[in-house]
């Protein structure tokens, strides 16, 4: 279970970096991390992992999610468990993702690694 939690947190770390770079700095009067956590929690109530991805991107105001494709595929394979963890432990997972995002280097976050990258 810990390995799955780490994969989810890593996934969320990539999404957090993208969200904060695009819109997080523009949020006034609210903590961007609180907004992010709330959007993750809301999206987690979608019935499938694929729908979760769609709802999360839309809720964060992103047209796509810049996440390594292999990570998305691994999480999709365990979709029900992933959704359950996101519903029950969203605060913990987002805090963990925030800490992981600080360690992601710019080399790890290059466009060719992402879903849809050339």
LINHU-V16052 format. One record per backbone hydrogen bond with DSSP energy under -1.0 kcal/mol. CO is the residue of the C=O (numbers start at 0). NH is the residue of the N-H. If there is no record, write none. Layout:
co: <CO & CO>
nh: <NH & NH>
This chain:
co: <0 & 1 & 2 & 3 & 4 & 5 & 6 & 7 & 8 & 9 & 10 & 11 & 12 & 13 & 14 & 15 & 16 & 17 & 18 & 18 & 19 & 22 & 30 & 31 & 32 & 33 & 34 & 35 & 36 & 37 & 38 & 39 & 41 & 42 & 47 & 48 & 49 & 50 & 51 & 52 & 53 & 54 & 55 & 56 & 57 & 64 & 66 & 67 & 68 & 69 & 70 & 71 & 72 & 75 & 77 & 78 & 79 & 80 & 81 & 82 & 83 & 84 & 88 & 89 & 90 & 91 & 92 & 93 & 94 & 95 & 96 & 97 & 99 & 104 & 109 & 110 & 113>
nh: <4 & 5 & 6 & 7 & 8 & 9 & 10 & 11 & 12 & 13 & 14 & 15 & 16 & 17 & 18 & 19 & 20 & 21 & 22 & 23 & 24 & 25 & 34 & 35 & 36 & 37 & 38 & 39 & 40 & 41 & 42 & 43 & 44 & 45 & 51 & 52 & 53 & 54 & 55 & 56 & 57 & 58 & 59 & 61 & 60 & 66 & 114 & 71 & 72 & 73 & 74 & 75 & 76 & 78 & 81 & 82 & 83 & 84 & 85 & 86 & 87 & 88 & 92 & 93 & 94 & 95 & 96 & 97 & 98 & 99 & 100 & 101 & 102 & 108 & 112 & 113 & 116>
